[in-house]
């Protein structure tokens, strides 16, 4: 059992139900982990059970010995595929750049080449004694991005 075989067997039904693959991992011992996201909204336990059922309808446990874990991408995990970035447009995200810079911003756009963000920062402004809030809108190339994940706020 390999990733391509799994994707080919499941993708049609996964997409038809409004989900998409974030990641598929298969260990040498046939431990299969499917990370799936919902096109709209969040994945529920029932959604994960449905994906589990789709998998088990395609792969016979008696013919191939495997273990299966179905999980959602989760709020604490960085985005891995473009669909996650696109789904998050208009929301607050934590951005970590190569070189160590980290900040929270609104994701205003994304494509395969980069992301667009808007964020505010307190900065010294020429001719002013006190720092002022300055709003930045930036386009950041994907090769400069270490990670982007949802920003969790409790306020």
Secondary structure, DSSP 8 states (H G I E B T S, - for coil): --HHHHHHHHHHHHHHTTEEEEEEEE-TT-EEEEEEEESSS---HHHHHHHHHHHHHHS-TTTS--EEEEEE--TTS---SHHHHHHHTTSEEEEEETTS-EEEEEEEEEETTEEEEEEEEEE--TT-SS-EEEEEEEEEEGGGEEEEEE-----
